Amino acid sequence: MMAKRVIPCLDVHAGKVTRGVQFGVAETGGLRNVGDPVELALRYNEQGADEMVFFDITATAHGRGTMVEVIERTADQCFMPLTVGGGIKSVDDMYTMLRAGADKISINSSAIANPELIREGAEKFGSQCIVVSIDAKQTAPDKWEVFSHGGRKSTGLDAVEWAKRAVALGAGEIVLNSIDADGMKTGFDLVITRRISESVGVPVVASGGAGKLEHLAEVLLAGKADAVLAASVFHFGTFTVGDVKKFLAEQKIPVRIQN
């Protein structure tokens, strides 16, 4: 079995890391300031994180320079792969972030609006660079729907079908965010994670719901995810990346342990 990855996620708003609950956004007062993104990235780098994800949650053209600077500073000091998402609407936007030091580009609402962007990015930079992030919410028994615009806009797309289409277009990885579980710390949505993991031939990263070490093990085993992504539990010191990897190793889940 391939080593499972542990990935901290930094939501960056105006150059600072913030954290919301169930996709809380700035205008609702649903965000807490957590700190400097480069300092946090360095901390997680030292803890043995396998990768780091940055989401530019303001993601305006005006604020793009701030995010480029964050990625440049982080890439200069950290040696783990960096994924960047938020407001990336074109191949040129992808190139800007890759040139700044990102290893992968995550697209979500822009891929829904223009699915060909997945193919264009994969053809230009390789599938390994293109991550499609899916915000899914259970809308009926046995039905998960894709939402766009930070989880605020219904798309009518079935989450499993959209994941399959994204991979067919060239996505090399899927990040599955459960809107229902986001920030609740009650565990990941194992059912939809497993369905998507079994439906696509690329790695699936589970996001949304980490509260206990057991939750991370559950989504890797029962949810069949290839990696776990978490924010609050790392930012607020519930546990470290090292704590997670030690626990997973004790559960006989293969992880890369830092020497």
Protein Blocks (a to p, Z undefined) as FASTA:
>chain_A
ZZdddddddddeehiacddeehiafklopaccfbjfklmmmmmmmnopabdcdddfklpa
klmmmmmmmmmmmmmmpccdcddeehiabfklmmmmmmnopabdcdfklmmmmmmlmmmm
mmmnopklpccddddddfbghiacddeehhlacghiafklmmmmmmmnopabdcdddfkl
gonlnopafklmmmmmmmpccdcddeehiabfklmmmmmmmnopabdcdfklmmnomacf
klmmmmmmmnopacdddZZ
